[in-house]
Amino acid sequence: MKISKPACFAAFVLMLVFSTASAQDIKGRLPFYAVPYYNSDPLTISIGKYKTELLTEDTTKILALANKIKADLNNTDIESLLFLSLRLYDLGKKDESFYWFHTAKARAIVFIDMLDTAYVGGIGSQAFELKTFFGTFSQLVGGYINAHGFNDFDRGVAVFEKVKGEIKNIGSFKNLYPNIHFLDDNKLEEEKMVTEENLGKAITYFKANKEELMKKRIGRGIQGK
């Protein structure tokens, strides 16, 4: 079995005490853009299975879309899951946003680990561009979403536990991304186990260090934002 990646575990822990950008009180859309995939102003989404539906400003419709995606998760690209988390946040459904962000993040980690490195390529390659985008989104948007998600610490940990329990259901990425080279699917279970293990370590750490982490959030002005 592959050894757990300590960097992944460290990243989960650092989410709670993200940069001071997380302490900003954002009203309306998060100011995020990733050309040519997404722009917050004017709102533009150019990729993903649900790029049109995600443009809605109707909270009822975005929640209905979340339910639709949930029922067809393994046939939904990771980009759509990330954009769903962002749009839920924009529309004030921040608890739902937190769940979908970490659902997408778990899948993105497995996706990256399943890439055949001999074919990732560089700028212009779909594998390279998506790998870079997933990391950029996590860094720039995740701070805001996590700042909210752990305002109720126990509820935040519960979301992590739910996401961890769903990692086992992740299916092959080959049909979703037919132009990307992945490792054989017989490696998928191993990669899912590694991701689940790292998330489990993060959950254990959160529970054991709740008081200390909350103090850090308060000290950085994140708590309540």
N, C-alpha and C positions, 0 to 999 in steps of 0.2 A: 504494500500500500504506500502511496505517496506521502511524504512528510508534510505536515501542515505548513502553510506559508505564514511566518510570523508577521510579515508586512500587512497581510489582510487583517489579522487580528488587531494590530496596532491601529489600522485605519478605522476600524469599528469603534475603538475606544476614543480616538481623537474626534469623532463626530460630535461627541457631547460637549466638547470645549473648543468648537471651531472658532475661526477668526472673528474679530469684532464685527465683521460684516453681518454675521448672524444676528447681532443685537439690534440691527436697524428695524424700525417698525414699518413694514412695507404695507401700503394700502393699494389694492388693485393688483395689476400684473407684476410679477417679478421681472426686473429688468435683465432679461437674458436673451442673448442672440448667439447663434452658431451657424454662420453662413456656410452653405446655403440651406441648412436644414430647418432653422427656426429663427424667428424674429418676434420679439414681444410688441414692437411698435413700428409699423403697423403689424398686427398679429398675422403671422405667416407660418405655415407648416408645409414643407415641401416633400416630406418622405413619410412612409409608414402607412399601414393598412387603413388607419382611421384618420388620415390627415384632414379630411373635410369635416367629419363629425366632431373632431376635437376643437374646432374653431367656435363652437357654440358658446354663448354667454348665458345660457339657461342652466341653472343648477339642477333642475329636474332631468334635463336631457343628459347632462354630464354624468349624473349618478346612474341613469339608465344605461348609458354607454359602458360605464364601469362594470355593471352587472352582465352586460352582453359579452364584454371581453373576458370576464371571469369564467364564463361558461365555455369559452373557446380559447383558453390561455395558451396552449401549446401551438395554436395556429396564429398567434399574434406576435408580431415582431417586437423586439425589445425597445426600439425607438418609440413605438406607440405607447408602451407602458410608461416610459419616462415622460413623454409628453402628457399622458393622462395624469400622472402625479403632479406635474407642473400646472396644468389647467385646473385641477381640483383645488390646488393651493390658491390660484388666482381667484377662484370663485368662492373662496371662503370655506371650502370643505377640507380643512387642513388635517384632520385626523385621518380621513380617507387618503389624502395625499401622502401622508407618512407611510401608510401600509403599502401603497402602490409603488412608492419610491424604492422601498426595500425589497419588494417583490421583483421589481425590475433590476435592482442592483445585484441581487442574488443570481438572477439569470444571466446578467452581463458578466459576472465573474466566471460562471461555468462556461459561457460562450467563449470568453477569452482563453480560458484554459484548454478548451477543445480545438482551438485554431491549430492548424498544421503550420508551424513556424516557417517551414521551408517555402510556403506560398503566401505569407502575410504581405510581403512587398513593402512599398513605401507610399509616399503621397500619390493619390489617385487610385490606389488599390482599395476596393471596398472593405476588405478585411482590416487594413491599416486605418482607414478613415473612421470606421465604426468603433474600432478599439480606442482610438484617440477621442472620439466623440463621447463614448461612455465614460471615460475618465474625466473629461472636461465637465460634463454635465454633473457628475457626482461631486466634484470639487466646488463648482460655482453655484449650483442649485441646492445641493445636499445640505449645505450649511444652514440655509434658511429653513428648510423642511425639518431638519433635525432639531433646530433651535425650538421649534414649536412642539415637535413630537415628544420631547422629554420634559415639557413643562409639567406634565403628570408623569413622573418617573416610572411608576409601576405600570401604568398603561403603556408607556413606551416599550418597556421590557416585554410586556405581554404581546405586543405587535411583533417584536423580534422572535418570540417563541412561536407565534403563528407562522411567520415566514419560514422559520427553520423547519417546521413540520411539513411545509409544502414543497421544500426543495426536492424531495424524493419523486415528486410528480413531474419534474422537468423532463420534456421529451427531446428527441433529436432536433438539431437545428438545420439539418440538411435540406429539408423541404422549404423551410422559411428563407434560407439563404443559399439558393442553388448555385450561385456563382462563386461561393467561398469554399475553400478546401478545409475540411475538418479532419481530425483524427477519427479513426474507426469508432463506431458507436459502442463497441465493447469497452471503451475507456470512459464512457459517460457516467456509469455508476460510480466509478472511483472518483471522478472529479466532483460529482454531487456529494459524495461522502466527505471529501476534503472541505468543501464549502460549508456543509452542515456542521462539521467539526469546529471550524473556525468561528462560525456564528454562535455555536454552543459555548465556546470559550469566552466570547464577548459577553454573552448573557450571564455566565457565571461571574465574570469580573464585575459587571454592572451591579449585580445583586450584592456582591461582597464589599463593594466600594461605593455604595449609594451615597452615603453622607459626604464623603470626600468629593465625589463628582458633582453633587449638588452645590457644594460650597464654591467649586470652581466656576460653575455656571453663573451663580449669583455674583461672584467676584468679577466676572467678565461682562456682566450686564446682559446675559443671554436669557436668564430665567424670566418667564412671563412675557417674552416677545413672540 
